[in-house]
Every structure is written in C-alpha cells, then in structure tokens.
C-alpha cells in the first residue's frame, strides 16, 4: 500500500477544481454526493474518481475506490490510478510512529476506523505498520 500526503497526491494525480461549485470543500476540489455535482461525477471514468472520508479526529482520508457510500464527497483527477495499486491519501501522517498506539484511521481494506493499532515502525524508511482490529489486515504507511 502507498500512503500519500495531500500535497503528494495533488502533484501525482492532479485533482481538478470543481467547476460547478466555487465554494467546494477540500481546496475547491470536492464534488457533492447528490444533485448536479453527483450527476457530473457519474460521467467520469471510475479510475479517476477518489472518495473522501473523514476520520474520528476530523482529518480527511481519500481512497481510490470510485463511487462508495458513507463519505463526504468525491475528487476527480486528471490522471487515472492503476487498479492494482492500493493508495491512501491522508492530510497528516507525521505523528503515526509509536508502537502500541491506537489511532483513528480508516482501513483501506474494510473501511473501519475505530481499531487501528500501530504494530511496527522503521526509522530507516520512516514507515509505520498498522493493524486493523476490525478485519485483521495489516498495512503500511509512510510517515512524512
């Protein structure tokens, strides 16, 4: 799994500005989940649609999984993602380092976010290994 900061995500995938709503959330890039904005989103290829979720601490997490329920909205990018690559975009990954910490983060496998535990940290690569107590999956993130 690859974890990107918002800035890295913007450089790599080039999210477009919401041309239907000048006051759109997420830096003017998020599309709503209903109405005219959602109708527009449905016309876009799924490999260019990212879903915005909010974690328990009020931070945003963006996942490349097209149209899903229980979310804040959508971001459409100019550049498509590869179907076989798992990517998560987080606003701030700098504090996820302490083994044993329980953090409020969204699991990229099951979407759960109440039981994510830091089970490993590598200083040389600045990566944390996380474990989801909801589904039992492990995943890594890079700490910036």
N, C-alpha and C positions, 0 to 999 in steps of 0.2 A: 504494500500500500504506500502511496505517496501522499504526504501532507504538505500543503502549500499555505503560505500566508496569503492574505488578500492581495497584497502587492505582487507577489509572485504569480498568483492566479491571473491578475489583470495583464501582466506582461506576457504570460504564456498563451492565454486563450482569448484575450481582447473582448471582454464583455461590452455589449453595445448599450448606449444610452437609451432609456425608454422614451421613444418619440411620441408616445400617447399621453404621458403624464410628466410634466416638468418638475413636479414635486415628489417623484418616486423615491422610495426608500433605497437604501444600500448605494448611496452616492449617485442617485438618479438612474440606477441600472435595473432595479427590480420591477417585474411586471406582476400585477394583481392576479388573484386566483379566480376572478369572476369578471363578468362584463366584457367590454371591448378589448381590454388588455389580454384576458384569458383567451378570447377568440383568436387574437393575433398569435399568441404563444402556440396554439394548436396547429397553426400553419407551418411551424418551423420543424425542421428535421430533429428527431429526438437526440441525436448525438451532438447537438448544440445547445440543449436545454439543461440547466442546472437548477436544483431545488434548494431553496433557502429555508433552514430550520433555525430555531432559537433554542439554546441550551438553558439549563436551570439558572445560570448566572447572568443571563441576559445577553450573552455573546451569540454571534451568528455562526452557523456552520453551513457550508454549501456542499452538496453532494451531486455527483454527476449521475443522475438516475432518471432523467426525464420527468414525466408527469406523475406525481405521487400525492397522496392525501396528507392531511395534518401538517401543514407547513405554512410559512409566511408568504411565499411567492416564488417567482422564477427569475432566473438570469439567463439571457440569451447571448451566446458568444459568437464572434465571427469565425473562430477556428474550432473545428469539431474535436471531440475527445475520442480516444480509441476505446472500443467496447471492452477489451480485455485488461484495461488498466484501471485499478481502483484508486481514486483520487478523492481526498477530502480537503476542503478549504476552511481554515479556521482564522479568526481575527487575530488571536494571540496564542502562540504555542510556547512562549518563553518560560512559563512557570511550571511546566509539566516535567519534573525531574526526580521527585522524591519517591523512592520505592516504598510501597505500602500506602501511599496517599489514595484516597477515594476522590475522584474528580467527577464533575458534572460535564460529561462529554457525550456526544452522540456516537453510537457504534455504527460503523459503516456496513455491518452485516445485517443487524436486526433492527436498527433504528432506536434501540433502547439507550437511555442516558442516565439512569439512576444508579447503576452499579459498575462504573468503570474504575478499575484499580491499576495503578502503576506497578508493574511487577519487575521492571528492569530499566536501567539507564546506562548508556555507554557514553562516557565523557569524550572519547576519541572521535566518535561520529556524531555526538550530540543528538542521539536518538533515544526515545523512551519506548518501551514495550508496554502495551496496555492490554488488560484482560476484561472482557465484558462478562459480568456475572449473570446477565440475562440469557445470553445464548452460548456462552462458553468459548467464544472465539478470541484469539489473540491478534493484535495488530500493532504496527509500529507507527510512530510519528517522528518527524524531525523537529527538534526544538531550535528555534532561531535565537 
